[in-house]
Amino acid sequence: MYAVRLLLIGLFLVVGPVTVLQAAEIGTLGKYGIRHVTAPQAAELIETQTDVIILDVRTPEEFNSGHVEGAINIDYHGIEFAKLIGELDTDQHYLLYCRSGFRSGRTLPLMLRAGLTKISHLDGGMNTWNAAGLPVVTQ
């Protein structure tokens, strides 16, 4: 862990902080071009890319208890989940999350099969969002 921190500090000193112009490149580029982002990176993405669509794949009860502002709820366990994912606009950029990253991680292949290629995945889901002290809204 100490070596990773040193590497990140060194990278920050060489590259500098992430700027608004680099916001589209936030996060670790994973397999199939999916960007994996931390909670602070997701918050920056939302702030700098106003056209990003935020998808919450938790249950409606979980969603209503607290979600990222502007998020759309599509219940992973819902009967029409795969159909709804298949109807998403392939030209849009999506920020995807759930509670811990498990359900959203399992949603990624469905999104890829539906032709969606602009996906940012919030690693750790709402657990990391809440741990970072980022704002939530309730219904």
N, CA and C atoms as an extended XYZ file, in Angstrom:
417
Properties=species:S:1:pos:R:3:atomname:S:1:resname:S:1:resid:I:1 pbc="F F F"
N         0.828       -1.189        0.000 N   MET     1
C         0.000        0.000        0.000 CA  MET     1
C         0.871        1.251        0.000 C   MET     1
N         1.966        1.205        0.784 N   TYR     2
C         2.873        2.336        0.863 CA  TYR     2
C         3.495        2.616       -0.508 C   TYR     2
N         3.871        1.553       -1.214 N   ALA     3
C         4.481        1.713       -2.546 CA  ALA     3
C         3.484        2.318       -3.525 C   ALA     3
N         2.216        1.928       -3.418 N   VAL     4
C         1.185        2.471       -4.300 CA  VAL     4
C         1.020        3.966       -4.044 C   VAL     4
N         1.002        4.356       -2.783 N   ARG     5
C         0.874        5.787       -2.452 CA  ARG     5
C         2.049        6.576       -3.004 C   ARG     5
N         3.244        6.040       -2.852 N   LEU     6
C         4.424        6.720       -3.389 CA  LEU     6
C         4.334        6.850       -4.901 C   LEU     6
N         3.880        5.794       -5.556 N   LEU     7
C         3.721        5.841       -7.004 CA  LEU     7
C         2.703        6.899       -7.401 C   LEU     7
N         1.583        6.966       -6.694 N   LEU     8
C         0.553        7.965       -7.005 CA  LEU     8
C         1.057        9.388       -6.763 C   LEU     8
N         1.802        9.585       -5.699 N   ILE     9
C         2.373       10.911       -5.429 CA  ILE     9
C         3.340       11.291       -6.540 C   ILE     9
N         4.175       10.348       -6.946 N   GLY    10
C         5.113       10.609       -8.034 CA  GLY    10
C         4.396       10.925       -9.326 C   GLY    10
N         3.337       10.186       -9.621 N   LEU    11
C         2.557       10.434      -10.820 CA  LEU    11
C         1.926       11.822      -10.773 C   LEU    11
N         1.399       12.207       -9.613 N   PHE    12
C         0.802       13.533       -9.452 CA  PHE    12
C         1.839       14.626       -9.703 C   PHE    12
N         3.057       14.428       -9.199 N   LEU    13
C         4.110       15.419       -9.380 CA  LEU    13
C         4.538       15.534      -10.835 C   LEU    13
N         4.538       14.420      -11.551 N   VAL    14
C         4.949       14.432      -12.956 CA  VAL    14
C         3.832       14.928      -13.859 C   VAL    14
N         2.619       14.404      -13.666 N   VAL    15
C         1.502       14.705      -14.548 CA  VAL    15
C         0.741       15.943      -14.104 C   VAL    15
N         0.649       16.146      -12.808 N   GLY    16
C        -0.122       17.263      -12.282 CA  GLY    16
C        -1.543       16.825      -11.980 C   GLY    16
N        -2.334       17.705      -11.387 N   PRO    17
C        -3.705       17.348      -11.039 CA  PRO    17
C        -4.572       17.195      -12.290 C   PRO    17
N        -5.650       16.459      -12.160 N   VAL    18
C        -6.596       16.298      -13.258 CA  VAL    18
C        -7.324       17.628      -13.447 C   VAL    18
N        -7.448       18.053      -14.670 N   THR    19
C        -8.140       19.305      -14.962 CA  THR    19
C        -9.480       19.006      -15.606 C   THR    19
N       -10.287       20.036      -15.761 N   VAL    20
C       -11.586       19.873      -16.390 CA  VAL    20
C       -11.436       19.329      -17.805 C   VAL    20
N       -10.414       19.739      -18.514 N   LEU    21
C       -10.215       19.262      -19.869 CA  LEU    21
C        -9.936       17.767      -19.903 C   LEU    21
N        -9.434       17.223      -18.818 N   GLN    22
C        -9.121       15.805      -18.767 CA  GLN    22
C       -10.241       14.991      -18.131 C   GLN    22
N       -11.353       15.603      -17.794 N   ALA    23
C       -12.404       14.914      -17.052 CA  ALA    23
C       -12.932       13.693      -17.797 C   ALA    23
N       -12.956       13.723      -19.116 N   ALA    24
C       -13.439       12.581      -19.884 CA  ALA    24
C       -12.514       11.384      -19.716 C   ALA    24
N       -11.311       11.614      -19.283 N   GLU    25
C       -10.335       10.548      -19.132 CA  GLU    25
C       -10.183       10.099      -17.681 C   GLU    25
N       -11.045       10.575      -16.803 N   ILE    26
C       -10.956       10.223      -15.390 CA  ILE    26
C       -11.151        8.728      -15.217 C   ILE    26
N       -10.383        8.144      -14.325 N   GLY    27
C       -10.571        6.749      -13.954 CA  GLY    27
C        -9.647        5.812      -14.699 C   GLY    27
N        -9.653        4.593      -14.248 N   THR    28
C        -8.820        3.565      -14.828 CA  THR    28
C        -9.544        2.950      -16.009 C   THR    28
N        -8.887        2.946      -17.143 N   LEU    29
C        -9.485        2.346      -18.324 CA  LEU    29
C        -9.356        0.837      -18.210 C   LEU    29
N       -10.500        0.182      -18.119 N   GLY    30
C       -10.518       -1.260      -17.958 CA  GLY    30
C       -10.788       -1.966      -19.269 C   GLY    30
N       -11.033       -3.244      -19.147 N   LYS    31
C       -11.326       -4.071      -20.300 CA  LYS    31
C       -12.552       -3.530      -21.033 C   LYS    31
N       -12.531       -3.566      -22.337 N   TYR    32
C       -13.618       -3.127      -23.208 CA  TYR    32
C       -13.844       -1.614      -23.164 C   TYR    32
N       -12.895       -0.858      -22.642 N   GLY    33
C       -12.999        0.589      -22.656 CA  GLY    33
C       -13.847        1.181      -21.553 C   GLY    33
N       -14.243        0.381      -20.590 N   ILE    34
C       -15.034        0.882      -19.464 CA  ILE    34
C       -14.096        1.600      -18.501 C   ILE    34
N       -14.482        2.800      -18.087 N   ARG    35
C       -13.675        3.547      -17.112 CA  ARG    35
C       -14.165        3.210      -15.713 C   ARG    35
N       -13.254        2.820      -14.858 N   HIS    36
C       -13.563        2.539      -13.465 CA  HIS    36
C       -13.133        3.745      -12.648 C   HIS    36
N       -14.088        4.339      -11.934 N   VAL    37
C       -13.825        5.591      -11.234 CA  VAL    37
C       -14.069        5.457       -9.739 C   VAL    37
N       -13.350        6.258       -8.985 N   THR    38
C       -13.569        6.361       -7.550 CA  THR    38
C       -14.745        7.311       -7.323 C   THR    38
N       -15.221        7.392       -6.099 N   ALA    39
C       -16.331        8.297       -5.791 CA  ALA    39
C       -15.968        9.759       -6.086 C   ALA    39
N       -14.800       10.258       -5.642 N   PRO    40
C       -14.466       11.644       -5.981 CA  PRO    40
C       -14.338       11.866       -7.492 C   PRO    40
N       -13.833       10.882       -8.213 N   GLN    41
C       -13.739       11.011       -9.667 CA  GLN    41
C       -15.127       11.034      -10.292 C   GLN    41
N       -16.045       10.219       -9.770 N   ALA    42
C       -17.419       10.218      -10.272 CA  ALA    42
C       -18.071       11.573      -10.030 C   ALA    42
N       -17.853       12.141       -8.861 N   ALA    43
C       -18.416       13.463       -8.542 CA  ALA    43
C       -17.865       14.514       -9.498 C   ALA    43
N       -16.579       14.443       -9.798 N   GLU    44
C       -15.982       15.392      -10.742 CA  GLU    44
C       -16.544       15.183      -12.144 C   GLU    44
N       -16.731       13.941      -12.523 N   LEU    45
C       -17.304       13.636      -13.829 CA  LEU    45
C       -18.698       14.242      -13.952 C   LEU    45
N       -19.513       14.077      -12.924 N   ILE    46
C       -20.874       14.631      -12.921 CA  ILE    46
C       -20.832       16.157      -13.022 C   ILE    46
N       -19.897       16.759      -12.308 N   GLU    47
C       -19.793       18.218      -12.301 CA  GLU    47
C       -19.295       18.772      -13.631 C   GLU    47
N       -18.391       18.080      -14.284 N   THR    48
C       -17.766       18.617      -15.493 CA  THR    48
C       -18.429       18.170      -16.784 C   THR    48
N       -19.155       17.067      -16.736 N   GLN    49
C       -19.840       16.573      -17.938 CA  GLN    49
C       -21.333       16.506      -17.661 C   GLN    49
N       -21.983       17.615      -17.881 N   THR    50
C       -23.392       17.733      -17.529 CA  THR    50
C       -24.290       16.809      -18.335 C   THR    50
N       -23.778       16.235      -19.429 N   ASP    51
C       -24.597       15.348      -20.250 CA  ASP    51
C       -24.483       13.881      -19.839 C   ASP    51
N       -23.694       13.561      -18.822 N   VAL    52
C       -23.568       12.182      -18.375 CA  VAL    52
C       -24.879       11.735      -17.733 C   VAL    52
N       -25.321       10.524      -18.073 N   ILE    53
C       -26.545        9.961      -17.504 CA  ILE    53
C       -26.135        9.022      -16.381 C   ILE    53
N       -26.696        9.254      -15.205 N   ILE    54
C       -26.336        8.488      -14.015 CA  ILE    54
C       -27.364        7.375      -13.837 C   ILE    54
N       -26.888        6.125      -13.842 N   LEU    55
C       -27.768        4.971      -13.684 CA  LEU    55
C       -27.506        4.281      -12.352 C   LEU    55
N       -28.558        4.121      -11.575 N   ASP    56
C       -28.515        3.434      -10.294 CA  ASP    56
C       -29.286        2.133      -10.477 C   ASP    56
N       -28.612        0.993      -10.315 N   VAL    57
C       -29.268       -0.291      -10.573 CA  VAL    57
C       -29.670       -1.014       -9.285 C   VAL    57
N       -29.848       -0.260       -8.207 N   ARG    58
C       -30.313       -0.839       -6.951 CA  ARG    58
C       -31.842       -0.961       -6.968 C   ARG    58
N       -32.387       -1.542       -5.925 N   THR    59
C       -33.840       -1.654       -5.813 CA  THR    59
C       -34.445       -0.268       -5.591 C   THR    59
N       -35.726       -0.104       -5.875 N   PRO    60
C       -36.369        1.190       -5.616 CA  PRO    60
C       -36.262        1.614       -4.148 C   PRO    60
N       -36.340        0.656       -3.225 N   GLU    61
C       -36.229        0.981       -1.802 CA  GLU    61
C       -34.838        1.547       -1.488 C   GLU    61
N       -33.806        0.907       -2.015 N   GLU    62
C       -32.444        1.407       -1.811 CA  GLU    62
C       -32.284        2.791       -2.431 C   GLU    62
N       -32.797        2.938       -3.643 N   PHE    63
C       -32.723        4.216       -4.359 CA  PHE    63
C       -33.387        5.322       -3.549 C   PHE    63
N       -34.588        5.063       -3.038 N   ASN    64
C       -35.333        6.073       -2.291 CA  ASN    64
C       -34.674        6.436       -0.969 C   ASN    64
N       -33.873        5.532       -0.427 N   SER    65
C       -33.205        5.819        0.841 CA  SER    65
C       -31.995        6.731        0.674 C   SER    65
N       -31.544        6.944       -0.549 N   GLY    66
C       -30.441        7.859       -0.817 CA  GLY    66
C       -29.729        7.488       -2.098 C   GLY    66
N       -29.661        8.452       -3.022 N   HIS    67
C       -29.008        8.215       -4.311 CA  HIS    67
C       -28.286        9.480       -4.775 C   HIS    67
N       -27.487        9.315       -5.801 N   VAL    68
C       -26.778       10.446       -6.404 CA  VAL    68
C       -27.814       11.325       -7.095 C   VAL    68
N       -27.705       12.618       -6.880 N   GLU    69
C       -28.669       13.546       -7.488 CA  GLU    69
C       -28.684       13.387       -9.003 C   GLU    69
N       -29.880       13.313       -9.559 N   GLY    70
C       -30.053       13.189      -10.999 CA  GLY    70
C       -30.029       11.756      -11.511 C   GLY    70
N       -29.826       10.793      -10.621 N   ALA    71
C       -29.743        9.395      -11.040 CA  ALA    71
C       -31.100        8.868      -11.485 C   ALA    71
N       -31.039        7.932      -12.419 N   ILE    72
C       -32.210        7.211      -12.897 CA  ILE    72
C       -32.119        5.806      -12.321 C   ILE    72
N       -33.225        5.328      -11.770 N   ASN    73
C       -33.236        3.998      -11.155 CA  ASN    73
C       -33.775        2.961      -12.129 C   ASN    73
N       -32.953        1.941      -12.402 N   ILE    74
C       -33.379        0.769      -13.159 CA  ILE    74
C       -33.020       -0.427      -12.287 C   ILE    74
N       -34.023       -1.051      -11.704 N   ASP    75
C       -33.833       -2.126      -10.741 CA  ASP    75
C       -33.209       -3.360      -11.398 C   ASP    75
N       -32.012       -3.718      -10.950 N   TYR    76
C       -31.299       -4.892      -11.462 CA  TYR    76
C       -32.151       -6.153      -11.338 C   TYR    76
N       -32.949       -6.237      -10.298 N   HIS    77
C       -33.793       -7.408      -10.083 CA  HIS    77
C       -35.170       -7.275      -10.737 C   HIS    77
N       -35.396       -6.165      -11.424 N   GLY    78
C       -36.680       -5.937      -12.067 CA  GLY    78
C       -36.903       -6.855      -13.257 C   GLY    78
N       -38.153       -7.142      -13.526 N   ILE    79
C       -38.523       -8.086      -14.575 CA  ILE    79
C       -38.112       -7.604      -15.973 C   ILE    79
N       -38.056       -6.282      -16.183 N   GLU    80
C       -37.728       -5.738      -17.500 CA  GLU    80
C       -36.330       -5.128      -17.551 C   GLU    80
N       -35.483       -5.513      -16.621 N   PHE    81
C       -34.157       -4.903      -16.529 CA  PHE    81
C       -33.374       -4.988      -17.838 C   PHE    81
N       -33.217       -6.182      -18.387 N   ALA    82
C       -32.427       -6.353      -19.618 CA  ALA    82
C       -33.047       -5.561      -20.768 C   ALA    82
N       -34.361       -5.530      -20.848 N   LYS    83
C       -35.048       -4.768      -21.900 CA  LYS    83
C       -34.752       -3.273      -21.766 C   LYS    83
N       -34.826       -2.765      -20.537 N   LEU    84
C       -34.570       -1.340      -20.308 CA  LEU    84
C       -33.115       -0.969      -20.630 C   LEU    84
N       -32.191       -1.835      -20.268 N   ILE    85
C       -30.784       -1.586      -20.597 CA  ILE    85
C       -30.618       -1.562      -22.116 C   ILE    85
N       -31.277       -2.476      -22.804 N   GLY    86
C       -31.201       -2.543      -24.262 CA  GLY    86
C       -31.796       -1.344      -24.968 C   GLY    86
N       -32.645       -0.597      -24.287 N   GLU    87
C       -33.279        0.582      -24.890 CA  GLU    87
C       -32.499        1.875      -24.646 C   GLU    87
N       -31.385        1.802      -23.931 N   LEU    88
C       -30.594        3.011      -23.652 CA  LEU    88
C       -29.948        3.540      -24.926 C   LEU    88
N       -29.784        4.845      -24.993 N   ASP    89
C       -29.192        5.525      -26.140 CA  ASP    89
C       -27.694        5.214      -26.220 C   ASP    89
N       -27.271        4.644      -27.317 N   THR    90
C       -25.870        4.243      -27.481 CA  THR    90
C       -24.919        5.422      -27.650 C   THR    90
N       -25.437        6.604      -27.894 N   ASP    91
C       -24.587        7.784      -28.059 CA  ASP    91
C       -24.279        8.482      -26.740 C   ASP    91
N       -24.941        8.098      -25.673 N   GLN    92
C       -24.787        8.773      -24.383 CA  GLN    92
C       -23.646        8.175      -23.565 C   GLN    92
N       -23.161        8.993      -22.630 N   HIS    93
C       -22.159        8.546      -21.651 CA  HIS    93
C       -22.917        8.235      -20.366 C   HIS    93
N       -22.653        7.051      -19.787 N   TYR    94
C       -23.345        6.605      -18.588 CA  TYR    94
C       -22.374        6.440      -17.430 C   TYR    94
N       -22.815        6.881      -16.252 N   LEU    95
C       -22.127        6.598      -14.998 CA  LEU    95
C       -23.003        5.585      -14.282 C   LEU    95
N       -22.473        4.402      -14.034 N   LEU    96
C       -23.229        3.277      -13.504 CA  LEU    96
C       -22.786        2.957      -12.088 C   LEU    96
N       -23.774        2.706      -11.207 N   TYR    97
C       -23.435        2.297       -9.844 CA  TYR    97
C       -24.561        1.496       -9.214 C   TYR    97
N       -24.222        0.813       -8.126 N   CYS    98
C       -25.195        0.119       -7.274 CA  CYS    98
C       -24.762        0.356       -5.830 C   CYS    98
N       -24.998       -0.581       -4.937 N   ARG    99
C       -24.591       -0.401       -3.539 CA  ARG    99
C       -23.100       -0.643       -3.359 C   ARG    99
N       -22.607       -1.769       -3.890 N   SER   100
C       -21.213       -2.139       -3.645 CA  SER   100
C       -20.380       -2.317       -4.905 C   SER   100
N       -21.018       -2.362       -6.048 N   GLY   101
C       -20.317       -2.588       -7.303 CA  GLY   101
C       -20.610       -3.947       -7.909 C   GLY   101
N       -21.263       -4.830       -7.163 N   PHE   102
C       -21.540       -6.174       -7.667 CA  PHE   102
C       -22.591       -6.158       -8.778 C   PHE   102
N       -23.765       -5.605       -8.496 N   ARG   103
C       -24.833       -5.585       -9.502 CA  ARG   103
C       -24.456       -4.727      -10.701 C   ARG   103
N       -23.842       -3.584      -10.431 N   SER   104
C       -23.437       -2.739      -11.564 CA  SER   104
C       -22.349       -3.433      -12.381 C   SER   104
N       -21.459       -4.166      -11.715 N   GLY   105
C       -20.441       -4.927      -12.436 CA  GLY   105
C       -21.056       -5.992      -13.322 C   GLY   105
N       -22.125       -6.602      -12.853 N   ARG   106
C       -22.814       -7.614      -13.656 CA  ARG   106
C       -23.666       -6.977      -14.752 C   ARG   106
N       -23.943       -5.687      -14.636 N   THR   107
C       -24.706       -4.970      -15.655 CA  THR   107
C       -23.821       -4.583      -16.843 C   THR   107
N       -22.539       -4.416      -16.594 N   LEU   108
C       -21.622       -3.966      -17.648 CA  LEU   108
C       -21.690       -4.825      -18.913 C   LEU   108
N       -21.650       -6.159      -18.827 N   PRO   109
C       -21.736       -6.952      -20.065 CA  PRO   109
C       -23.044       -6.735      -20.831 C   PRO   109
N       -24.143       -6.542      -20.104 N   LEU   110
C       -25.420       -6.255      -20.770 CA  LEU   110
C       -25.346       -4.948      -21.544 C   LEU   110
N       -24.720       -3.958      -20.932 N   MET   111
C       -24.585       -2.664      -21.588 CA  MET   111
C       -23.711       -2.774      -22.835 C   MET   111
N       -22.630       -3.516      -22.723 N   LEU   112
C       -21.745       -3.703      -23.873 CA  LEU   112
C       -22.462       -4.432      -25.002 C   LEU   112
N       -23.227       -5.467      -24.671 N   ARG   113
C       -23.990       -6.197      -25.691 CA  ARG   113
C       -25.048       -5.312      -26.338 C   ARG   113
N       -25.529       -4.312      -25.612 N   ALA   114
C       -26.530       -3.386      -26.155 CA  ALA   114
C       -25.882       -2.300      -27.015 C   ALA   114
N       -24.559       -2.338      -27.135 N   GLY   115
C       -23.859       -1.371      -27.987 CA  GLY   115
C       -23.430       -0.103      -27.267 C   GLY   115
N       -23.532       -0.091      -25.945 N   LEU   116
C       -23.121        1.080      -25.171 CA  LEU   116
C       -21.608        1.010      -24.965 C   LEU   116
N       -20.924        2.081      -25.303 N   THR   117
C       -19.463        2.072      -25.220 CA  THR   117
C       -18.893        3.178      -24.343 C   THR   117
N       -19.719        4.122      -23.946 N   LYS   118
C       -19.257        5.229      -23.102 CA  LYS   118
C       -19.774        4.997      -21.687 C   LYS   118
N       -19.029        4.197      -20.924 N   ILE   119
C       -19.482        3.806      -19.594 CA  ILE   119
C       -18.399        4.093      -18.566 C   ILE   119
N       -18.801        4.763      -17.491 N   SER   120
C       -17.945        4.923      -16.314 CA  SER   120
C       -18.617        4.150      -15.191 C   SER   120
N       -17.838        3.327      -14.507 N   HIS   121
C       -18.376        2.457      -13.446 CA  HIS   121
C       -17.827        2.924      -12.105 C   HIS   121
N       -18.732        3.255      -11.185 N   LEU   122
C       -18.329        3.692       -9.848 CA  LEU   122
C       -17.918        2.469       -9.031 C   LEU   122
N       -16.620        2.283       -8.885 N   ASP   123
C       -16.112        1.158       -8.111 CA  ASP   123
C       -16.527        1.304       -6.654 C   ASP   123
N       -17.102        0.266       -6.099 N   GLY   124
C       -17.538        0.287       -4.708 CA  GLY   124
C       -18.908        0.891       -4.515 C   GLY   124
N       -19.517        1.409       -5.571 N   GLY   125
C       -20.877        1.919       -5.544 CA  GLY   125
C       -21.161        2.960       -4.475 C   GLY   125
N       -22.394        2.937       -3.985 N   MET   126
C       -22.820        3.910       -2.979 CA  MET   126
C       -22.033        3.769       -1.683 C   MET   126
N       -21.496        2.583       -1.432 N   ASN   127
C       -20.668        2.422       -0.232 CA  ASN   127
C       -19.492        3.395       -0.261 C   ASN   127
N       -18.824        3.498       -1.401 N   THR   128
C       -17.675        4.412       -1.490 CA  THR   128
C       -18.131        5.866       -1.608 C   THR   128
N       -19.262        6.087       -2.269 N   TRP   129
C       -19.815        7.444       -2.379 CA  TRP   129
C       -20.108        8.001       -0.982 C   TRP   129
N       -20.804        7.194       -0.168 N   ASN   130
C       -21.135        7.614        1.197 CA  ASN   130
C       -19.879        7.764        2.058 C   ASN   130
N       -18.944        6.848        1.915 N   ALA   131
C       -17.704        6.906        2.687 CA  ALA   131
C       -16.907        8.167        2.377 C   ALA   131
N       -17.038        8.662        1.142 N   ALA   132
C       -16.339        9.888        0.737 CA  ALA   132
C       -17.084       11.144        1.205 C   ALA   132
N       -18.255       10.962        1.815 N   GLY   133
C       -19.019       12.098        2.308 CA  GLY   133
C       -19.680       12.922        1.218 C   GLY   133
N       -19.927       12.304        0.069 N   LEU   134
C       -20.539       13.023       -1.048 CA  LEU   134
C       -22.057       13.094       -0.859 C   LEU   134
N       -22.690       14.109       -1.425 N   PRO   135
C       -24.117       14.318       -1.166 CA  PRO   135
C       -25.025       13.273       -1.795 C   PRO   135
N       -26.125       12.996       -1.111 N   VAL   136
C       -27.171       12.105       -1.624 CA  VAL   136
C       -28.505       12.814       -1.467 C   VAL   136
N       -29.448       12.398       -2.298 N   VAL   137
C       -30.818       12.896       -2.184 CA  VAL   137
C       -31.722       11.709       -1.883 C   VAL   137
N       -32.826       11.980       -1.207 N   THR   138
C       -33.778       10.925       -0.870 CA  THR   138
C       -35.140       11.260       -1.452 C   THR   138
N       -35.957       10.239       -1.565 N   GLN   139
C       -37.326       10.436       -2.066 CA  GLN   139
C       -38.287        9.834       -1.085 C   GLN   139
